[in-house]
């Protein structure tokens, strides 16, 4: 649904996008993450036809964003990281106004507004003025505004920015629901654990390039160094330690009760060999698993950043 190939954008001497190539399949929720200045917002502005690239191509639904911008705009709903609302309008009037801007017939606009307010859990605020809504409510109203023309693709730049935990949870549930409606969603966020919960795939940007991409489970399971194995042993922990320490690829072993933590340099096949060695020796292995990490770990590892505690 989204196809980016060799995209380049330069601001003066700074190259915000440096040959970016990225693809988002139809009906997928794709998380775009990266450090500040990595090119996330620039990418979204280009896809939304609000910024022209200096090189490469970007297509949405098969339409080139430069050559066919009107067709692209009919397909997308765009929510920028900073947005304005019309304070003098009520919530339902606000949505009806944008429905009119998108060419929704006049007779259908009230029903469109009603259904969207229900979708974002604001049905009780239809007659409330926008300037009286909380920040979280305004954020959800802006998300509803993206949907007035029933777009196939949603481009959401930090949709939960500045929200409290409850408001973030509400936005997260709405995005999950949109995924179930077979919408294609491209979303950026700095709240990586929550992004991992709602996305099918993620792409990590660094200096305008895509440095890692794939399903969330693969990205969070990716390792650039030794793997952490956790082995829970029944009777015979001492014998198990001897077997493990003599196995090729074991870098270190620490013990806490019946659980052994093993720093291991081998791949999956070697892990299976280690497990088989224990079982063949009659060691009762109750648990054997690899610590898979999370999206923050993957982000730090891939971008080469170092996390400092405290």
Secondary structure, 3 states (H helix, E strand, C coil): CEEEEEEEEEECCEEEEEEEEEEECCCCEEEEEECCCCCHHHHHHHHCCCCCCCEEEEEECCEECCCCHHHHHHHEEEECCCCCCCCCCEHHHHHHHHHHHCCCCHHHHHHHHHHHHHHCCCHHHCCCEHHHCCHHHHHHHHHHHCCCCCCCEEEEECCCCCCCHHHHHHHHHHHHHHHHCCCEEEEECCCHHHHHHHCCEEEEEECCEEEEEEEHHHHHHCCCCCEEEEEEECCCHHHHHHHHHCCCCEEEEEEECCEEEEEECCCHHHHHHHHHHHHHCCCCEEEEEECCCCHHHHHHHHHCCCCCCC
